[in-house]
Amino acid sequence: MITCKQVSNALSKENYKDMPFVRRFFLRLHVSLCLFCGKFNKQVMESQHMCSCYKEHEDTLASHRPKMDELKKEALSKLIQSQIK
């Protein structure tokens, strides 16, 4: 039987999508049935899935992102540098 701590450790150290099917199955089963860690670990799994989907489509989305004017970039960079000091 898998414990809540093992589920949390596995999700924090490994990407859910890259895990073997059997491991993913038992993690999902535990998260679905467990009253203690279900909601948190379900959110972790969903966040990992969302991030991996974004990463897969990042190149396609890049052309649709708004571009920042070079002068504004420079001003923002100077502002950030002044806040760091």
C-alpha positions in Angstrom: 0.0 0.0 0.0 1.3 3.4 -0.9 1.3 6.2 1.7 0.5 9.9 1.5 4.2 10.7 2.1 5.3 8.4 -0.7 2.8 10.0 -3.1 3.9 13.6 -2.2 7.6 12.6 -2.5 7.1 10.9 -5.8 5.2 13.9 -7.2 7.8 16.4 -5.9 10.8 14.5 -7.3 9.4 13.2 -10.6 7.2 14.5 -13.4 3.9 12.7 -13.3 3.7 12.4 -17.1 7.2 10.7 -17.3 6.3 8.0 -14.7 5.6 4.4 -15.8 2.0 3.6 -16.4 1.6 1.3 -13.4 3.1 3.9 -11.0 0.9 6.6 -12.4 -2.1 4.3 -12.0 -1.5 3.6 -8.4 -0.7 7.3 -7.6 -3.9 8.4 -9.2 -5.8 5.6 -7.4 -4.4 6.7 -4.1 -5.1 10.4 -4.7 -8.7 9.5 -5.7 -9.4 7.5 -2.6 -7.3 9.3 0.1 -9.2 11.8 2.2 -5.9 13.3 3.6 -3.8 14.0 0.6 -6.3 13.7 -2.3 -7.0 17.4 -3.0 -3.4 18.7 -2.6 -1.8 15.9 -4.7 -4.5 16.1 -7.3 -3.7 19.8 -7.7 0.0 18.9 -8.0 -0.7 16.4 -10.7 -2.9 18.8 -12.6 -0.3 21.6 -12.3 2.4 19.3 -13.7 0.1 18.3 -16.6 -0.8 21.9 -17.3 2.9 22.9 -17.3 3.9 20.0 -19.6 1.1 21.0 -22.0 2.3 24.6 -22.0 5.9 23.4 -22.6 4.8 21.3 -25.5 3.0 24.2 -27.2 5.4 27.0 -26.1 7.0 27.4 -29.6 3.5 27.7 -31.3 2.3 30.2 -28.7 5.4 32.4 -29.0 4.2 34.0 -32.2 0.9 35.0 -30.6 2.5 36.7 -27.6 2.5 40.5 -27.5 6.0 42.1 -28.1 7.4 44.7 -25.8 8.9 47.8 -27.3 12.7 47.9 -26.9 12.5 51.3 -25.1 10.1 49.9 -22.6 12.3 46.8 -22.1 15.2 49.0 -21.4 13.3 51.2 -19.0 12.0 48.1 -17.2 15.4 46.6 -17.0 16.8 49.8 -15.4 13.9 49.9 -12.9 14.6 46.3 -11.9 18.3 47.0 -11.5 17.6 50.1 -9.4 15.3 48.0 -7.1 17.9 45.3 -6.7 20.6 47.7 -5.4 
